[in-house]
Amino acid sequence: MGASAAGAAFELKGRMATLSVLRVLNADTNAVLVQLDARLAQAPGFFDGMPLVIAPGQSVALDTPALVALVSGLKARGLTPVAVADLSSEQAAEAGLGLLRNLDAPSPKAASARPTSDSPSAHESARVVTTPVRSGQQIYARGGDLVITAAVSAGAEVMADGHIHIYGSLRGRALAGVQGDVNARIFCRSLHAELVAVAGHYRLSEQMDAELIDGPVMIALQGDDLQLSAV
Amino acid sequence: MARIVVVTSGKGGVGKTTTSAAFAAGLARAGHRTAVVDFDVGLRNLDLIMGCERRVVYDFVNVINGEANLNQALIRDKRTQGLSILPASQTRDKDALTFEGVQAVLEGLAEDHDYIVCDSPAGIERGAHLAMYFADDALVVTNPEVSSVRDSDRVLGLLSSKTRRAEQGEDPVQEHLIITRYVPERVGKGEMLSVEDVGEILSIDLLGVIPESSAVLNASNSGVPVILEEQTDAGQAYDDVVARYLGQQREHRFITEKKGLFGRLFKG
């Protein structure tokens, strides 16, 4: 009896995750930390343990000593730097962090130029779309829910940080909770989707229960499991 | 003010040029001064379908480049009064079309025409984009099969975002659906999408259904817009299309199965 009899000791899975990026706009580490302290004081506890990616801003030369100082400064403030981006692998190794490539892969077109100020509004208003979302079109409701009162065509893609409601047929792709909200859900009147996803957990049409096709369906995440259920 | 109508589809070979020729001839026959413009630079076909290929002296690209004026390039149709054709260039490619050039030509045509029909090339690249950019109305030509419907859906998305009306926040381009090469018998057998299927996916106003017909090929071969072949099913279907576009109410035809002897025997 070899090791083959034992169950798998681990799984390695690709997951979409959301990470905050600390874009360093000043090569002077102290200046960065002083301003950071002011920000942390505004929201005590909110940033505790937050994983961070450190990336230099455009035309900012972040050298290795400054990077190392920054990393220890962040750790001292309860933050968790996990990786660097747009720096060399030598610098990443020196700082004891991972290296992310392609951090700035083409991001979905911004939904609208809504100001992202620190307004005290209790909720983000949902984005409402009343015209069909055609093949090749992409709609992203940043920071909130997406409500579509028409059909989403095959080859179209709709995304939201929050829930997605579709009051027509869903034939394209719908991705809710794209910033990692595991409580986000997708609701549609008629399911013909190519792909649905919540917080990076996705399901293809060929993996969907045939009985649900063409009917009204809710898609939600339960643990690591994407559940499709008739509503 | 002339109304600009683009005939478009995304997919090739679905009947854009046939539709452009028939639609333009139908508008002219109804008394409207109409110009039909071939945007398919490099793959010139409209002149063949209109039967004026031997009368082409100057073309669209010559006018854009200032080598000829509009009047020199426009071909007056001999059969239908009030109908002119602006042929594409066969020796150039779509890059010869410039935004300013197309705009100037359309403005020139608008001075003495009521309708300008733009026959779009297939695809969604430069030629097709310029053909739809200035449009007020769009005739979206679709065959009743999934890839054609998908491409038309893509084009509808472009019409609502990449046109002058969309960019300037004016009323959107009026979209009309024309389903061509329709065979009710094959729909009955489940080999072809039905009018309802296509209508549900694209959800735009249905202007007409053109049946699959040998009349279309015959008319093309003899260089006559099929709408002028009044005895044929396709000719009558295009006549309905033009009448509906001009605001008349007409019942949709050619969408139900003609029951042959066997059909009657077996379906009771």
Interface residues (C-beta under 8 A of the other chain):
Chain A: T131 P132 V133 R134 S135 G136 Q137 A150 A151 S153 A154 G155 A156 G168 S169 R171
Chain B: R150 D151 D153 R154 L156 G157 L158 S160 S161 E200 I201 S203
